[in-house]
């Protein structure tokens, strides 16, 4: 029970969480709107420029945008590189100082340039780090102490994830399960305040529509749970491989330090631009492709091609060092794998009458769990994004299989590895040392 003497401090905490949540709600809504416009305009532009002219524009345009995004990071805010989630986690563990507000314009503009031009990165990385930066700045302005500021920092980050996926509960669970690994009264209050107001502000601008339409809610046969468990175990293996690919591409770019990092980003952008000219649907965040899988449009052969390309494209694009997250690309890979698994199972056991849509939705949650190792966040996020609460039990079975497989492989969660890499870099460590 709260003591009367605690009320003023709690009031300041709530005020800081509400203000920072409102800020990331408005900025995150604008970020989403610009990226959605870019995602629709990009294939139209590519289609309007056929032949050699189109090839030059696609390759050069994406290359220049990736290079500019990386230049903004190097010149104005090095902490804006990549996802930013690992830096937020380091702050919560007392291993790093919070980022300043200088990270916000770099994340916004750099994220629009990189993701909007077609790099396979997610919008949630920028919104998470921008939300954390808003939380810290507002907490300082309101005179909160260091512990209270850390709480608002985490709450702002969670509200950033909530805005990215229109998932207020998922954003909150992400704070408790992944960012802080704790559940305290003040953290709960601040997280709920920030998450609620951020999504409310975002919905005022963009409306309240789930990210994906995944069919109607229906009863799920319990006899298929072993199949979901098996698919989860397979996705655990895939998640461990995906993490190794991500770290491998980062290590490769580290070994090319004789090349300016802006040049390296330009080369990766050129590769993405070439791929986009050949097949515009293969690049970008992958949201449109996921929706196609969930409505049963692509053939199994097309899904397989998408899966194989995106399995490598996401880690490659992350190595460019531009602003951008990991969540959205891995959700696309998980959905494709789930649909492929269902198609294979339908061939082997047609009497099961498996649903490719159901397996695709569950695949999203299971691969997220395998890579990030946050099963509750993965389940809640996926349910909020797809509107399929009937698939919670299959998701739990698949996530269990994914966790067991990754634990047996001794595969570290991706953000733990990225945080260790960040803290081991002398240049980065000098900027964030506590």
N, C-alpha and C positions, 0 to 999 in steps of 0.2 A: 504494500500500500504506500502511496506517495506521501511524504511528509510535506507540510505547508512550506517549509523553507526551500524545498526542491522545486516548487512551482515556477519561480522566475527563470531558473536555469532551463527547466523543461520548456518553458514558453519560448526562450531564445532558440533552443534546439529545433523546435517545431517551425518557428519562423524561418530559420535558416534553411531547413529542409524544404519548406513550401516555396520559398523564393528561388532556390537553386533548381527545384523541380520544374517550376514555371519557366525558368530560363531555358533549360534543356528541352522542355516541351516545345517551346516556340522555335528554338534554333534547330532542334531535331526534326520538327515538321518541315521546316524550310529545306533542310538537307535531304530528307526523303523526297520532297516534291521535285527538287532539281534533279535528283538521280533518276526518278521515274520518268521525267521528261527526257533526259539524256538516253535512258534505256530504250525509249520508243523512237527517238530521233535517229539514233545511231544506225540501225539496220535500214531505215528509210534513206539515209544519206548514202550508205554503201550501195544500195540498190540503184540509186539515181546516178551513180558514177561507174558504169560498167567498163570493162576493158582495162587497158594499161593505166588510164587516168585514175580510175577507181582504186586500182592496186596501190598507186603512189600515194593517193590521198589517205587511204586506210592505214597503210604502213607508216607513212610519215606523220600523220595526225596522231595516232596512238603513241608513237615513239616520242614526239614532242610533248604531248600531255604527260606521259610518264616521267620524262626528264624534268619538266617544270614542277611536277609534284614532288619529286625527289629534291630538286633545288630549293624549294620552299622549306623543306625539312632541314636540309643542311645549313641553309643561310639563316633561318629565323627561329627554328624550334626543333632541335635534334630529337627531343623526347616524343615528337609527333610521329616518328617512324613506326610502321607496322600497326599492330592492333592497339597497343596501349594498355590492354588488360593486365599484362605482366607487370607494368609499372605501377598500376593501381594496387595490385596484390603486394608488390614490394613495399609500397607506402604503408599498407595495412599491417605488414609484418615488422615495421620499424626499420626496414633496410634502405629506404630511399626517402627523399624529400618530395612533397607533392609538386606537381607541375603548376606553373603559373598560367595566367590567362592568355599568355602569348601562344599557347598550344591550340587555342580555340580557332582563330582564323586559319592557321596552317592546316589543322585537321579538316576544317570545312572546305576550304578552297582546294587543298591537296587531295582530299577525298573525292571531291567532285571531278577533278581532272583525271585522277587515276581510275576510279570506278566508273565514272561516266564515259570515259574513252574506251572501256572494255576490259580492263584488268579484272581477273576473277578474284575479287576481294569483297568483303562484306561491309555493309554500312554500319554495323553495330560497333565495330572497333572505334571509329571516330566518335560516335555518340556516347559511348561509355567513357572515353577519356575526356571529352568535352564536359559531360555531366559531372565527373569527378572534379575537374578544374573549377567549374561553377560552384560546387559544394564547398571547396576549400576557400575560395575567394569570399563567398558570402559569409561563411563562418568567421573568417577573420574580421570582416567589416562589422559584424555584430558582437565582436569581443568574446567569442567562445574560446575556452581553453583548448589545449592541444588534443586531449582525449575526445572532447566534443567535436572538434574540427575533423578528427579522423572519422568519426561516426557519420558526419554530414558528407564527407568525401566519399565514403562507401555508398551512402544513400543516393548521392548524385550519380555515381557510376551505375547503380542498379536502375535508376530512372532512365538513364541513357539507353540501357538495353531494352527496357520496357517500351520506350518510344520507337526504337528501331524495328521492333516486331509487333507493336500494338499488343503487348503482353505484360500487363501490370503485375500479375502474380508471378510470372516467370522471372521478371526483373527483380522482384523481391527475393524469391528463392535463390537466385543467383548470388545475391549479397550474402545470404546466410550460409549457403553451401560452398561457394567457390571463393568469393573475395575475402571473407573474414573467418569462415569456419567456426562461427560462434553465433549465439542467439541470446542477446541481452535485451533488457527492457527498452533502454534508450535507442539501441540499434533498430529494434522493431518499430518503435514509434517514428523515428526519423525516416526509415525506409518506406513505411506505408504512406507517410505524408508526401514525400518526394515522388514516389511512384504514382500515387493517385492523381496529384495535380499535374504531373508531366503528361500523363496519358490523356487526361481531360483536356489540357491545352492542345495537345496534338490532334485529338479528335475534333476539336472545334474547327481546326483548319483543314483536316484531311478526311473527316468522317470516321465512322466506326465500322470498318469492314475487315474481316480476317484476312491475313496475308494470302491464304490459299483457300479455294473451295475444293473440298475433298469428299464430296458426296454426302449422303444423309446418314444419320446415326442409325445403327441397326444392331441386332443381337449378334455377338461373336461366338462361334462354336468353340467350346473348351477343348475339343479334340485337336485343334490346330495349335494349341499352346506349345507342344514339343517342337513344332516347325518354327515357331517364333523364337524359341530358345536356341535352336540350332542356327537360325539366321543371325541372332545376336552374337553367338560365338564366332561365326564367320566374320561378322563386322568388327569384332574385337581384334581379330588378326589383321583385317584391313586397316583398322584405326592405328594399330601399332606401326604398320607399314607407312601410312600417311604421315604419321609423326616423324618417322625416319626420313621420309622424302622432304618434309618441310625443313628439318634441321640440316639435311644433306645439301639442299640448295643454298641455304644460308652459309654453310661452311664453304661451299664452292665459291660464292661471291666474296667471302672473306679472303680466300686465296688469290683473288683477282684484284687485290688492293692497288696494284700498279695502275689499274684503270680507275679513273674517277668514278665515284658512285653514281653521279648523274649520268655518265656514259653507260654504266651498267644498266641503269633503269631504262635508258633509251633503247638499248638492245632488247631487253625483255619486252618493252612496249612494241617494238617493231615485230617481234615474233607474234605477239597477241594480235597486232594489226593485220598481219598476213593471214593468220587463222580466221580473223573476223571477215576478211575479204572472201576467203574460201567458203566460210559457213558462219554468217553473222550470229546465229542462234547459239553457237558454242562458247561465245565469250560473254563477259559481264558477270553480274552476280549469280545468274542462273535461275532467277525467280520465275521467268516465263517458261523455261524448260520444265521446272518442277511442276508448275501448273498444268502443263501439257501432259506430263506423266500421270498426274492425279485425275485427269479427265480421260485418260486412256487413248490419247491421240497418237503418240509415236509407236512404231513397231518395235519388236524386241531387238531387231538388228540396229535400229536407230538409237535405241536406249543404250545398247552395248557400246556403240561408237561414242556417244556422249559420255558415258561412264569412263571409258578408257582415256579420253582426252582430258576430262576434268580431273581425273585422279592425279594427273601430273601438272595440269595447268595452275591449279590453286597454289600448291607449294612453290612453283616457279614464280608466279606473280608476287607472292609474299616476299620473296627474296629481293624484289626491286627496292624495298625500303621506303615505299610510299605509304601514306596513310591508308589504312584499310584493314578489315577484320578477317577472321577465319571462319566464323560461324556460318554465314550464308553459303559460301562455296562447299563446305562439308555437308550441309543439309542437302544440297543438290546431289552430291555423290551418294549420300545415304538413300535418298529417294530412288535414284536410278538403280542402285544395288537391290533394294527391296523389290522393285518391279521385276528385275531380272530373276531374282530368287523365286518369286511367285510364278513367273513364266516357266522356269525349269521344273518347279514342283508340280505345276499343272500338267506338264508332259509326263512326269514320272508317276503321279497319282491323281489322275483326273477326277476321281470320285470325291476328292477333298473339296472341290469347288472353291479354290482359294481366290481371294480378291487381290489383284495387283495393286489396287489403290490402297487397301488396308496394309499390305506389306510395304508399300512405298512410304506411307506415313510412319509406320513403326520403324522402318529403316532410318529415317531422319533422326529419331530419338536415340536409336541404338548406336549409330555412328558418332553422334555428338557425345554420348556417354563414353564410348571407347577412346575418343581423342581428348576430351576435356576431363573426363572422370567425374562428372557431376550428374548422376542419373536423375535425381529429382528435378533439377533444372531442365534437363533434356525432355523429360516427360511433360512437365507443365508448359514449357515453351511450345512444344509440338502440338499439344492439345489446344492452346490458345491460338496458334497460328492456323490450325486446320479446322477447328470446331468439331473434333471427333473424340469426345470423352468416352465413347464406347470402346476405344482401342487402348484404354489405360492398362488393362490387364495384359494384353499382348505386349505392350510397350515395356511393362515391368519384367515380363519373361525375357524379352529380347535384351533389355538393359542388363539383366542378371547375367545372361550369357556373355555379353560384351565385357562386363567387369571381370568375370571369372577368367576369360581368355587373356585379357590384358594383364591381369595379375600373374597368371601363370607364365606369361612372357616377360614379366618384370619390366613392362613398358611404362615409363614415366608419363604423367599427364603433360600435354603440350605446353601449358602455361608455366608449369614448374621448370621445364627445360628452357623456355624462352626467358624466364626470370633469371635463372642461373647464367645464361649466356649474357644477358644484359649487365648483370652485376660483375661478371668476369671481364668485361670490356673496360680497359683503363680509361678510355675517353669518356664513356658513359658514366662510369663510376665517379669520376671527378665532378660531374654535373649534378649528380643526385645524392652524393654522400650526405648522410645525416649529420 
